[in-house]
Amino acid sequence: MIPSLAHELEREEDRLLRETVRQFAEEKLRPYAEEIDREDRFPREIFREMAELGLTGLMIPEAYGGAGEDLLQTVIAFEELARVSPAVTLSLLAHTVLAGAPIARWGTEEQKTRILPRLARGEWIGGTAYTEPNAGSDAAAIQMRAEREGDTWVLNGSKMFITNGSIARVLVVYARTDPEAGHRGISAFLVELPREGFSASRDFEKMGMRGSPTSALYFDDVRVPADALLGELNRGFYMVMAEFNVERIAISAISVGILRETLEWMLEHASVRKQFGKPIGAFQLIQEKIAQTYADLELARTYLYLAARTYTPDRDLRLASATIKLFAPQVATLRALDGIQVLGGYGYTREYPLERLARDAKLNEIGSGTTEMMKRVIARHLLRSWGLTELDG
């Protein structure tokens, strides 16, 4: 076990969860991680086993069959899984954090009773559909429409880069319900699938996170009942902004898992690989890479745990979530590349997981808000607190 001050923030139940998830990841997930990446295949059998362990019920209240809405436990579970397969962890995040959590927070009792137990048991796979071809960082620019016709809503438009989009049984879909109201005219809907008029593209061939399906979604006069509205009418933009607090913290746990796995491979290789008659760990430049990786891991994990432990649905964590989302993904990418350098030719082959981890790490600098957007969020928050009101955008 690598020493960490972050463990001081854990409770006994957190440590028990960590050991359980770590054992699952090593015994059930690691033997297939490389195959999942190579074949770009979503492992439904492993998803079912995660459900048996209760992991598909993370961020879902116990009253609906879930594991509870404890963000620190969710972060710990994601970290342990991401050491082995960031891709599988990403799909689990979309299922729990992006689908289960908003339904638990804003759903009606009927919606929660009907959907959440199925998500918690892993019977249904969930996801969320917000991003569009021309609406990524500019979240208010979505064009998909939802129009009320009698006792139904009719959805028309498309979504882009949707995790779990091609395998989801239920999606939280955001659409414009008041075309003239800007960001105040967006609403959220629960779309249970399959449904006439809905289709998904072939999954994109991605650089990394292979095995976590990502696709474009098309809605052509897709009808959902009036009670499919999630939360209040025209409040969808504010809902998704609130969910960013959770999503950015959760996805940073994947980056922390990548950092941990990278450091462990560095330490193992530097201890046994010999050059010029001594282990390469004896050389100062190798020590520098190990030290920097540990420092980045320790800073990222401790801040991540603190943010997760202090989270409550009503607390404004925009600054904290943007800060960890800015830091952890960047250093995960950089240190994964350093890990390849330490392993040399071995690290560049697919016989070792570091090249896969480096490919997987990069996505977290893009998804859930780009690195550039996180800098904007942080700077604007601080400048406003300092009294500056004349800001662009």
N, C-alpha and C positions, 0 to 999 in steps of 0.2 A: 504494500500500500504506500503510495506516494504521500508524504506528509502534507497536510493542508489545514490552514487556519479556518477554512470554510466549514470543516466538519464541526466546529464549535457552534455553528448555527443549527445543527441537526438535533432532532429529538430522537428518543429511543425508537419510536415507530418509524421514523425516517431511515434509521440505520437498518432496521429489519427489512424495510422495503428495498433498500439498496442491495442488500445481500440476495434477496429473492430474485430481483430483476437481473442482477449480475450473473447469477447462476443460470437463469433462463437464457440470457444473451450468449453466454459461453457454450452452453450445451445444445441449445435448440436453434440459435440464429447464426452463430459463427460458422458452423459447417457449410452453410448455404450462402453466406454473404457474397462471396466471389461469384458464385453461379447466378445469383439474383442480378448482380451488376452485368455480368457477361451476356445473359439472355434477356436483360431488361424486362424481367418478369415479376409481376406483383405476386408475392407468395401467400395465397389465400390460406394455405394450410397453417402457416406460421401465424397469420392474423387470427385464425380460430384458436390457436394455442395461447396467443396473447389474451384473447377474450376469456379463456378458462382461468387465466391468472388474474383477471380483473383489470387489465391494462386498457381495454377498450372502454372502460367505465370511468377513466380519469376525467375530472372536471364535470362529472355528472353527479347530482345529489344522491345520497344513499337511499332516499325515499323512492327513487325511480330506478333502483337497482345498480347505481353507480358506485364508484369508489370514494366519492366526496369531492368537494371543490377546493381542495388544498393545492395551491399552485406550487409550493415548495416540493411536495411529493411528486407532482407532475414533472417538475424540472429534474429531480433526481432520477426518475424513471427514464426520461428522455436522454439524459446524460449517459446512463449505463447502456441503453440500447444503441445510442449513436456511436459509442466506441466501436461497435461491431458493424452496424449498418445504418449510416445516416439516412439512407433512402427509405428504409422501412419505417424509421422513426418519423420522417417527414409525413408519410401517409397517415401514421397514427396521430400526429399533430393535427392534420386537417380534419380527421375524424372526431377528435375529442375537443380540441381548442377552438376550431373554426366552425364546427357544426354543433356538437353537444353543448358547449358552454353558452353560446347565445340563445339556444332554445331553452336551456335551463334558466337563463336570466330574464328573457323577455317573452317566453311562450305562455300561452294560456294553459290552464290546468288540463284541458282536453288535449292540447298539443303535446304537452310534456308527458302525460300518461300514455298517449298513443305511440310516441316516437322514442322518447329517451330510453325506456327499457330495452327496446330493440337495438339501439345503438350501444348501450352498455353491455349487452350480451354478444355483440358482434354479429347479430343476425343481419343488420343493415350496416352498410358503410356510408359514412357521411362526408360532406365537404361543403365548401362555400364558393359562390360564384360572384365575384365583384369585378375583377380586372377585365377590361375590354381592349380591343386593338388600339384605341386612342385614349384610353383612360387607365393609366397605371399609377404613377406618382401623383398625377392630378386626379384624385379620387372623386372630385365633384363633377368630372366631365363625362360620366357614363351616359350613354344614349339609349340603352335598352328601355323599352316602354312597357308599362303595365296599365291597361285600361279596364275600367269596370264595365261589365255588361251583365246587367241583371244580378244573378247570384253567383257570378264567376268573375275572375280576373283573367284577361287575355294578355299573354307575354309575347313580345316580339323583339328580337335582337340577337346579339351574339356575345359570348364571353371568351376570354383568351387566357391561356396558361393556367388552367384550373387543375389543381392537384386532386386526384381521385375522381376527376370529372367523368371518365369513361366507365368507372366501376361503382359509382355512388348509387345508393338506393334512395337517398334523400339529400337535397341540396338547399342551403340557405342562399337564395338568389336575390340580388339587389337590382331594382329597376326604377325608372323615373315615372312617378305617378302624377307629378305636376310639372309639365314642361317649362313653365314660365318662372318657376320658383328657385332655380339654381340648386344649390346643395340642400335647400329646404324642401325640395320636391322629390326626394328619393325614399323608397320604402323597401322593406324586406319581405320575402315570401318563402314559404316552405313548399318546395316542389318535390313531390314523391314520384319516383320513377319506377318503371318506364311510363311514358305518357305520350299521347299522339302529338306530333309536331316537334318533338324533341329529338335531337341527334347529337352525337359526339364525333369529333374527327378521330382519325387514327392518332394514337399517342405519339407525341413528338419524340424524335430521336435526340436525346440530350447529351451534353458533355458529361454530366454527372447526375447524381440522384437517380440513377437508372434502377428500375424496379419500383419506383414511385410514379405511377402513370400521370402524365400531364397532357391535357388536350384542350382543343377549342370546343365550345358548346354552341349549339344553334337552337333558337326558339322561334318556331314558325306557327303563330296562332296557338300557342300552348295554353290550354285552359286549366285553371286551378280554382277550387271553390273559394268563396268569399272569405271563409274562415282560415284560408292559408296565409293570410296576412300575419306576419310576425312582428309583435310590438305595435306601436302606434303608427298610423298613417303619416307618411312624409317625415318620419324620424329616422329613416334608415342610415343616413349619413352620420348622424350622431352615434348611432349604435355601432357602426363599424369603426368609428374613431375611438370609442371606448374599448372595443375589442382589441385594438392595436396594442393597448397596454399589456394584455395577456399574451397576444401572439408574438410580440417582439421579445418579451422575456422568455417565452417557451422556445422559440426558434434559436435563441442564443444558447440554450442548453445543448442543442445539437453541436454548435461550434465548440462548446466546452468539452463535449465528448470526443470530438475530433482532436482537440489539443491533448487530452489525456492519453489517447491511444498513440498519438504521435510521440509524445514524450517517453512512453513505455518502450516503444520500438527503438527510439534513440538510445535509451539507457541499456537495453539488452544488446544491441549491436555494438555500441561503443565499448562494452565490457568484454566482448568475446572476439571481435574482429581485430586481427593483428596486422600491423604494418611496421616495417623497420624494427622488428623484434619486440614490439610492445603493443598492448591494446590501444586502439585509436582514441579511447577516452582519456588517455594520458596526454594528448596533445591539446594545447591551449585553445586553438580555434574550434575544435570539437566541443570542448568544455563551454566555450562562449555560446554556441548554439543551444546546448542543453540548458544552460543557465537562463537564457532569454526565453526559451520555451516554458520553463518552469515558472518564471516570473509572470509571463503573460497568462498562463493557466491559473495561477494563484489569484492574480488580480481579477480576471474575468469571473472565475468561479465564486469568489467571495462576494463580489458585487452582485452577481446573479442571484445567489442564495439570499442575500439581504433584501433585494428587490422582491423576490418571490415570497419571502416570509412576511414582508410588510404589506403585501397586496391585499386589498379588499375591493369589492366591486365599485364602491363609491369613492375610493381614493384616487386622486389624480396622480398617476405615475407616468405622465407623458415624458417628463424630463429623464427620469430614471430608465424607462424602457428604451427610449431613444439612445441613451448613453451606452447601455450594455449592448444594444443592437449595433451601434457604431463600432464599438471596440472588439467584441468577441469574434464576429465573422472575419474582420480584417486580419487579426492576429492568427486565427485558425488557418487561413489561407497561406499566410507567410510562413508559419511554423511547419505546416505540412510540406511545403517546398523545402524548408530547411531539413526536415526529416529525410526526404529523398536524398538530399545532398550528403547527409551523414551516412546513409546506407549505400551511397554510391551507385554502382551498376545494379546492385540488388534492389535498391529502392525504385529504380526506373522500370523494373519488370513487374508483371502482374502476379508473380509468385509471392509478392509481399503487398500488403494492403495500402501502403502509403500513397501510391499513385492514384488509387481510387479515392482515398480520403482527400487528397488535394483537389481532385475534380469535384467531389461532393461539396467541399468547403466553399467553393466560389459562389454557389447559388445563394448562400445566406447573405452575401453582400448585395444581392439584387432583390430577392423576395422579401415580402413583409415590409417594404420600404427600403429603397436603395441607400447605400452609404452616403450619397450626396444629400438625400432627403433627411437622413438622420442629422447631418450637420446643420441643415436648415432649421429643423425643429428645435435643436438645442440652442442655436444662436438666437433665434427669434424669441424663444422663451426667456432667455437670459436678458436680452436687450429690452424686452417689454418690462421685465421686473426692475430694470434700471431706469424706466421712465420713457424709453424711446418708443414712439407710436408711429413714426413715419417709416414703415417697412414695406418692401415690395410685395406684391401678390396678395 
